[in-house]
Amino acid sequence: MRLLQFFSNAIGIIAGPSPSPSPQNGRGDPRADSLFNLLNCNRRRFLPKAHSSSFSPWEKVRMRAVIGALCLVTTAAYAEQAPYSSATISGLGARNIGSATMSGRISCIAGVREPSGKITFFVGAASGGVWKSDDSGTRYRPVFEEQPVQSIGAIALDPKNSKNVWVGTGESWTRNSVSIGDRIYKSTDGGETWSHVGLEKSERISRIVADPRSSDTVFVAVPGALWSDSPDRGLYKTTDGGKTWQQILKGANLSTGCTDIAMDPTSPDVMFAAMWDFRRKGWEYRSGGESPTAPSASGLFRSTDGGNTWTEITPGANKGFPKKPYGRLTVAIAPSNAKRVYTFVESPDSALFVSDDGGATWDKRDKSQWMVWRPFYFANLIVDPKNPDRVFKTDGSLIVSEDAGKSFAVVGGFGGMHGDVHDVWIDPTNTQVVFSGDDGGMWYSYNGGAKWWKAGNLPVSQFYHVSLDDNDPYRVYGGLQDNSCFVGDSQYPGGITNSRWENMYNGDGFWMFSDPADPNYIYAEYQGGEIGRVNRNTHEARNIKPRPNYNEKLRFNWNTPIALSPNEKGTIYIGAQFLFRSRDHGQNGE
């Protein structure tokens, strides 16, 4: 009806004479004011903006009406002849509007010190593909963007030839918003080109270890599907460079896969493998067994024949090892002393355990909060290549022990980096050089972790949601995984710089909208339904999360849905196990 009214008014105005000025406002026929507003309201959809101040309101209306009518008639006629298809926009490319500053979640790192002295390393992002630096992190370039998936779980370089790069897709830090992979990939030219070489049903890969004796022998840990049973979980081995694969260790049930591998650098036939029984459902997350009648199949296994046979590490046969049930485990061997083995075990007695005799006996060490917190998201041990007593553990903060795991201190994360650390690479030629990847990107330390520098050039932010406002040019609003809520320009003279993106709220950013009733205010949300109405100019925020006086506790999703009414200004809907509505910008709810 509005379109018909538009054409009726437009035709009448185009055909009719110009009116005399109105005695009420001196601007002309009130019909012109009304239609001018209607056209103004729709100009971002199909009408050009009249820039010249020399046109009267009536002339502006007439001009816009003519152009608008022609555009709509032409569009309608064309639509009858050529229905819309994907080919219509196939030639349009994406335009990067920023920002690189926030960066995003890093899942894995692999590097090598070149003979030239520079460090070449590869960075795997949670959903941003693989990036390569040839100059110790000064510059990065994407090398995996032509592949069909961009969620990366593991990267490994061939010890015999660093041009051989292996990439396992599908992130293994199994949070509720994790992406999936589709197989393992191999490059023989330092990441310039890639071939997919099998394990198509793996879904996610957590570790790749290349045999230092043969470039064709590689081991791959496959934790597998997150939301369903799968027979394709386990530890895989190839001896022909990825042409064929053999499942050399599988779980006792269809929800148990392999999450970690550690190889003795002096005797590569000696290996440890960590198996993990896990499942995520829409209403729960399970790390360990399903029930007392379906106990956990998680465990730590050892092989002395290159993976042909395996023996489980148990408290009965291996003194000091904790009792079952287990959740997630991780394992690492000290490169400078292969008898020193570290393992973190999630269990009723979660802690770090250390062996000094190759896994025969074990000693319980640190069990602090930073050691045991959220193993599904933090489960990585990295031992100093030259000092067997120095070991890093990833967690909310990066922690390090100088006494073989008896005590740990924070050296990164919330104590100097972004936080939520997932991987660490230590330069084997100079162990003071430590690179770390977390939810905020890449970080570099050149004094063993005492001080950190951020890589401000990795644009791998993860936007949960985006929205636009009605400005011209419009602004873009978005919530980022663990990187707050930002608003930025869609265009800007001279290009959109990082400074044109502004942090407006906290936490894991989710929904973010401009308030249509007042453009000076923004609705923004972080995890667990923490919703605020934020003053765009002062950043003053008022929490409007529903807190009714119910006997039943409210349950908010990590990613809580919110929506603004398109018809009633000031009306907002918020979803918990109930649907809440506020008609006054969140001041009161029902």
TORGUVEX-693340 format. One record per residue (C-alpha): residue in one letter; z, x, y. Coordinates in pm, whole numbers, padded with zeros to 5 digits, always signed. Example, Ala and Ser with C-alpha at 12.3 -4.5 7.8 and 13.67 -1.06 7.14 Angstrom:
BEGIN
A+00780+01230-00450S+00714+01367-00106
//
This chain:
BEGIN
M+00000+00000+00000R+00081+00283+00238L-00261+00437+00177L-00435+00101+00242Q-00232+00058+00558F-00332+00408+00663F-00703+00334+00619S-00673+00000+00795N-00496+00150+01094A-00722+00455+01095I-01042+00251+01093G-00910+00025+01365I-00816+00318+01584I-01136+00511+01519A-01352+00209+01599G-01150+00083+01894P-01140+00208+02252S-00878+00447+02375P-00580+00249+02503S-00430+00270+02849P-00096+00441+02890S+00202+00234+02786P+00433+00137+03071Q+00727+00191+02839N+00678+00559+02759G+00365+00670+02940R+00215+00805+02616G-00022+00527+02520D-00041+00246+02268P+00272+00228+02045R+00029+00201+01754A-00068+00561+01826D+00291+00680+01814S+00347+00497+01487L+00031+00625+01327F+00084+00976+01466N+00421+00985+01288L+00262+00859+00967L-00005+01127+00982N+00249+01393+01072C+00453+01291+00769N+00152+01336+00543R-00017+01634+00700R+00121+01884+00449R-00050+01684+00179F-00400+01638+00312L-00433+01680+00689P-00472+01985+00912K-00220+02045+01185A-00343+01992+01542H-00252+02311+01724S-00406+02252+02070S-00170+02114+02331S-00472+01987+02528F-00517+01683+02303S-00343+01361+02395P-00140+01192+02120W-00419+00936+02085E-00686+01205+02045K-00471+01384+01789V-00433+01062+01593R-00805+00989+01607M-00893+01344+01498R-00649+01345+01210A-00745+00999+01101V-01113+01092+01081I-01048+01412+00886G-00792+01247+00662A-01015+00951+00582L-01307+01179+00501C-01089+01398+00279L-00948+01106+00087V-01281+00930+00041T-01445+01255-00070T-01160+01331-00308A-01173+00986-00462A-01550+01003-00509Y-01528+01350-00660A-01250+01245-00895E-01475+00977-01043Q-01749+01232-01110A-01536+01526-01228P-01197+01443-01383Y-00929+01706-01341S-00903+01980-01604S-00726+02314-01634A-01051+02484-01533T-01005+02340-01183I-00730+02590-01104S-00808+02858-01360G-00923+03100-01093L-00606+03076-00888G-00368+03368-00931A+00007+03380-00883R+00132+03522-00555N+00448+03733-00561I+00677+03620-00281G+00976+03838-00382S+01234+03949-00405A+01278+04276-00592T+01624+04332-00447M+01817+04107-00684S+01657+04249-01001G+01777+04090-01326R+01901+04127-01682I+01813+04448-01867S+01837+04428-02245C+01748+04780-02360I+01655+05133-02246A+01480+05428-02414G+01407+05765-02255V+01312+06128-02302R+01342+06444-02092E+00991+06586-02057P+00913+06963-02063S+00836+06929-01691G+01199+06836-01632K+01128+06477-01534I+01264+06185-01733T+01023+05933-01880F+01187+05612-01984F+01113+05253-02072V+01317+04951-01967G+01314+04622-02156A+01399+04309-01956A+01545+03986-02090S+01234+03795-01983G+01042+04040-01766G+00860+04256-02021V+00859+04636-02045W+00860+04870-01745K+00789+05242-01747S+00898+05520-01514D+00743+05868-01524D+00962+06013-01251S+01325+05957-01349G+01334+05603-01213T+01190+05660-00866R+00902+05425-00945Y+00836+05165-01215R+00526+04990-01336P+00490+04703-01583V+00317+04808-01905F+00360+04497-02121E+00242+04213-01900E-00077+04145-02097Q+00121+04060-02411P+00200+03697-02504V+00580+03733-02482Q+00802+03901-02224S+01148+03878-02382I+01242+04227-02503G+01512+04310-02757A+01467+04678-02846I+01265+04988-02755A+01244+05317-02944L+01053+05642-02892D+00927+05852-03181P+01140+06173-03191K+00835+06368-03308N+00596+06227-03047S+00725+06033-02746K+00379+05885-02691N+00457+05661-02987V+00658+05372-02847W+00796+05080-03047V+00895+04751-02883G+01079+04468-03055T+01044+04133-02880G+01308+03864-02854E+01634+03949-02679S+01936+03983-02909W+02210+03913-02653T+02226+03556-02776R+02351+03359-02479N+02251+02995-02434S+01954+03082-02212V+01803+03360-02420S+01425+03374-02474I+01242+03441-02800G+00996+03701-02926D+00711+03691-03170R+00689+04032-03348I+00709+04410-03312Y+00459+04608-03104K+00348+04970-03112S+00181+05199-02858T+00039+05542-02938D-00049+05633-02578G+00282+05607-02399G+00268+05235-02334E-00082+05208-02189T-00210+04993-02476W-00032+04796-02747S-00089+04667-03098H+00120+04403-03269V+00217+04540-03607G+00394+04265-03794L+00728+04083-03830E+00575+03773-03673K+00866+03550-03777S+01142+03777-03653E+01206+03575-03331R+01442+03848-03200I+01485+04221-03269S+01801+04410-03175R+01745+04773-03279I+01462+05009-03378V+01527+05353-03528A+01247+05602-03598D+01289+05861-03872P+01282+06208-03707R+01097+06348-04012S+00801+06110-04011S+00630+05915-03733D+00528+05653-03988T+00881+05567-04101V+01067+05318-03883F+01363+05084-03940V+01397+04753-03755A+01705+04530-03725V+01617+04160-03716P+01905+03922-03635G+01647+03643-03642A+01642+03281-03530L+01919+03161-03299W+01899+02785-03353S+01803+02753-03720D+01824+02907-04065S+01564+03169-04150P+01480+03380-04456D+01317+03639-04228R+01641+03796-04106G+01758+04139-04219L+01673+04509-04205Y+01307+04608-04238K+01138+04939-04309T+00782+05066-04276T+00650+05393-04415D+00292+05351-04294G+00334+05314-03920G+00374+04936-03923K+00086+04836-04148T+00329+04695-04404W+00699+04609-04397Q+00968+04582-04662Q+01290+04385-04622I+01542+04640-04750L+01862+04453-04663K+01906+04078-04630G+02204+03858-04559A+02397+03663-04819N+02288+03340-04649L+02011+03219-04421S+02217+03258-04103T+02294+03629-04148G+02071+03899-04003C+02086+04266-03913T+02197+04353-03560D+02246+04729-03559I+02142+05052-03734A+02281+05404-03707M+02109+05704-03867D+02262+06043-03947P+02056+06285-03733T+02117+06574-03974S+02051+06373-04290P+01836+06070-04202D+01868+05918-04548V+02229+05836-04458M+02242+05514-04257F+02475+05235-04154A+02363+04877-04095A+02560+04595-03932M+02497+04240-04055W+02590+03935-03850D+02635+03571-03952F+02578+03356-03642R+02435+03028-03516R+02401+02852-03185K+02392+02474-03170G+02368+02235-02881W+02742+02173-02889E+02888+02501-03021Y+02837+02869-03086R+02938+03024-03417S+02998+03394-03476G+03105+03428-03838G+03124+03175-04119E+03043+02806-04102S+03368+02693-04268P+03626+02804-04528T+03383+02689-04795A+03098+02880-04628P+03262+03211-04530S+03106+03469-04301A+02848+03704-04451S+02887+03954-04166G+02963+04311-04271L+02900+04684-04240F+02681+04854-04503R+02602+05217-04586S+02302+05377-04756T+02253+05736-04872D+01895+05702-04996G+01698+05594-04692G+01776+05226-04731N+01679+05177-05094T+02034+05079-05191W+02335+04969-04988T+02712+04962-05032E+02936+04741-04820I+03227+04896-04633T+03539+04701-04735P+03914+04735-04674G+03967+04774-05048A+03731+05067-05093N+03757+05212-04743K+04112+05256-04622G+04182+05134-04271F+03882+04902-04243P+03982+04552-04120K+04001+04244-04339K+03741+03968-04333P+03619+03735-04189Y+03394+03921-03946G+03178+03812-03657R+02947+04058-03484L+02962+04431-03559T+02800+04733-03397V+02786+05092-03522A+02707+05440-03386I+02708+05796-03524A+02795+06092-03302P+02478+06305-03267S+02681+06627-03253N+02904+06541-03550A+02752+06310-03808K+03086+06260-03983R+03215+06078-03674V+03124+05709-03700Y+03226+05438-03454T+03214+05065-03522F+03330+04764-03326V+03432+04474-03549E+03477+04118-03426S+03745+03961-03645P+04092+03805-03620D+04194+04165-03544S+03899+04264-03323A+03901+04632-03232L+03715+04961-03234F+03740+05152-03563V+03661+05522-03607S+03584+05730-03915D+03587+06111-03930D+03462+06137-04287G+03130+05954-04274G+03274+05607-04333A+03505+05674-04628T+03822+05594-04429W+03884+05436-04092D+04135+05438-03810K+04195+05148-03573R+04161+05246-03207D+04115+05049-02884K+04151+04669-02881S+04169+04608-02506Q+04010+04306-02339W+03706+04506-02227M+03654+04618-02588V+03670+04277-02756W+03534+04036-02493R+03224+03825-02576P+03067+04029-02860F+02765+03798-02875Y+02671+03933-02532F+02827+04281-02532A+02803+04482-02853N+02675+04833-02798L+02830+05176-02859I+02664+05490-02719V+02804+05832-02812D+02759+06136-02589P+02490+06359-02751K+02706+06671-02707N+03064+06542-02721P+03166+06333-03025D+03487+06222-02852R+03305+06065-02559V+03177+05715-02628F+03059+05432-02401K+03109+05063-02480T+02910+04796-02298D+03094+04489-02172G+03154+04299-01851S+03221+04646-01718L+03096+04971-01867I+03391+05152-02026V+03415+05506-02161S+03657+05694-02384E+03714+06070-02370D+03952+06075-02668A+03746+05932-02955G+03824+05570-02877K+04200+05583-02838S+04178+05472-02476F+03905+05357-02240A+03853+05350-01865V+03611+05148-01653V+03326+05356-01511G+03081+05083-01416G+03019+04712-01419F+03264+04531-01194G+03405+04872-01104G+03089+05004-00940M+02778+04838-01079H+02670+04477-01101G+02842+04395-01430D+02757+04254-01775V+02628+04583-01914H+02394+04581-02216D+02261+04930-02276V+02313+05295-02181W+02090+05601-02213I+02238+05952-02188D+02017+06253-02122P+02061+06478-02429T+01989+06790-02221N+02236+06705-01944T+02493+06446-02045Q+02608+06399-01686V+02287+06198-01638V+02360+05843-01752F+02134+05540-01703S+02270+05190-01752G+02115+04844-01763D+02304+04524-01684D+02251+04171-01556G+02178+04315-01212G+01914+04570-01314M+01911+04947-01364W+02175+05194-01244Y+02180+05574-01237S+02469+05819-01247Y+02440+06196-01218N+02807+06276-01268G+02885+06108-01597G+02953+05765-01452A+03186+05846-01162K+02932+05717-00909W+02630+05490-00949W+02303+05425-00766K+02103+05107-00808A+01731+05094-00882G+01613+04856-00612N+01257+04831-00741L+01267+04629-01065P+01157+04269-00990V+01280+04105-01311S+01501+03827-01169Q+01541+03518-01386F+01518+03195-01189Y+01678+02899-01365H+01545+02644-01114V+01341+02645-00793S+01286+02389-00518L+01110+02364-00180D+01201+02212+00154D+00984+02022+00403N+00953+02297+00660D+00612+02429+00760P+00582+02689+00622Y+00815+02575+00348R+01105+02777+00213V+01181+02843-00153Y+01526+02791-00304G+01638+02917-00642G+01930+02997-00868L+01921+03326-01057Q+02085+03425-01384D+02405+03606-01282N+02260+03685-00940S+02366+03396-00716C+02154+03145-00524F+01887+03263-00282V+01652+03114-00025G+01335+03287+00087D+01013+03239+00279S+00689+03122+00123Q+00494+03317+00385Y+00578+03545+00674P+00374+03751+00923G+00315+04096+00780G+00431+03999+00432I+00757+03881+00279T+01012+04162+00276N+01335+04173+00079S+01524+04096+00399R+01360+03754+00409W+01560+03649+00100E+01913+03536+00176N+02206+03502-00064M+02366+03160-00011Y+02606+03100-00302N+02775+03269-00598G+02782+03326-00974D+02504+03232-01214G+02284+03040-00974F+02129+02717-01101W+02017+02419-00891M+01962+02464-00519F+01820+02211-00272S+01779+02177+00101D+01962+01867+00226P+01684+01630+00343A+01932+01460+00576D+02022+01782+00754P+01812+02101+00707N+02109+02310+00820Y+02278+02237+00488I+02200+02334+00130Y+02327+02203-00202A+02384+02491-00444E+02540+02529-00786Y+02672+02797-01014Q+02786+02782-01376G+03008+02506-01506G+02922+02249-01243E+03062+02437-00942I+02855+02263-00677G+02883+02326-00306R+02736+02201+00019V+02663+02516+00216N+02602+02559+00588R+02282+02759+00605N+02377+02927+00933T+02745+03012+00879H+02749+03023+00495E+03058+02802+00505A+03074+02619+00170R+03258+02307+00062N+03300+02249-00311I+03188+01898-00409K+03235+01921-00785P+03357+01580-00910R+03728+01575-00984P+03812+01212-01055N+04151+01101-01175Y+04048+01041-01535N+04263+01090-01842E+03964+01249-02013K+03884+01606-01916L+03541+01645-01761R+03289+01854-01952F+03020+02029-01749N+02730+02220-01900W+02682+02586-01811N+02365+02457-01643T+02490+02130-01494P+02217+01887-01384I+02220+01767-01023A+01962+01559-00837L+01915+01431-00483S+01802+01075-00423P+01448+01071-00277N+01519+00737-00109E+01880+00745+00012K+01971+01038+00233G+02309+01184+00151T+02307+01054-00206I+02353+01309-00483Y+02388+01266-00860I+02586+01507-01080G+02596+01496-01459A+02896+01577-01680Q+02969+01360-01983F+02959+01092-01713L+02704+01044-01437F+02859+01076-01090R+02714+00959-00762S+02810+01035-00405R+02659+00850-00110D+02814+01071+00158H+02694+01426+00081G+02963+01480-00183Q+03264+01380+00026N+03347+01100-00217G+03217+01016-00563E+03194+00731-00806
//
